[in-house]
Amino acid sequence: MLALVLAVAVAATQLPPHGGAFVTTLPLGADIWVDGAYVGRTPAFVDLLSTGKHTIVATRTGWEAQSATVEVSVGQVVQVSLTLAHTSAASASRDYGALDVRGSPAGATVLVDGKRIGVIPMTGAKLTAGYHIVTIIGKPDERSTRDVNIYPDTTTTVSITAGEPGGPAGDILEPVSSYIPAQDVAVNGSQVEIKYGGADLRCALGSRTYTLNGKEGLLSIAPAMISGKLYLPQSLLQHMSGK
């Protein structure tokens, strides 16, 4: 017995210095390759990685491959999160995900893109993939709005409290077309540029940071593209348009 314990101890000391990586993807279930070797599907824990740099690639049918280069240290586990993008062919189809909404008060009304779909707590709402506007209404003066990105074949869970801080009270996302002419709005990928009435706005979809006439600021709600329409916070649109 003592000989067996000593043998195990000797074998352990002979292992080269190593670390590991924990890989997750959106959506889940992507195939993972480390330095060209297949290691499984996400979420995946990859152990016994030698110290130094490693290349991790995530692939899934209908999605564009994503990769990351990570630095592994002795005894450390690197967290790797990759978001896959649809291929052109897959994007043409209508894919669906699910939305769970938690928060307070219980029984508060849940609106998605302005349509009532349930109350808190709400589970399993089927939605098309992409950005949606989720609004929670408690009392008439208690509401909060979030833009939520729904991923295909994935359940997204958000927690919202009606009336919680995070932006001007009652601020919501509104279609830019209701305030500003289309010729004054340019969208290039995720980048948005609006030049209207002497104002020059630069921002990005899904990001709350922006610049207005060169001055940086933080939006109450991140811009979103929904059903081909650009949405921005109502307070900002009213400020720029004077409406």
ABEGO torsion letter per residue (X at the ends): XAAAAAAAAAAAAABBBBBBBBBBBOBBGBBBBBGGBBAEBOBBBBBGBBBEBBBBBBBBBGBBBBBBBBBBBBGBBBBBBBBBBBBAAAAABBBBBBBBBBEOBBGBBBBBGGBBAEBOBBBGBBBBBEBBBBBBBBBAABBBBBBBBBBBGBBBBBBBBBGBBGEBBGBBBBBAAAABBAAABBBBEABBBBBBGGBBBBBBBGBABBBBGGBBBBBABBBBBBGGBBBBBAAAAAAAAGX
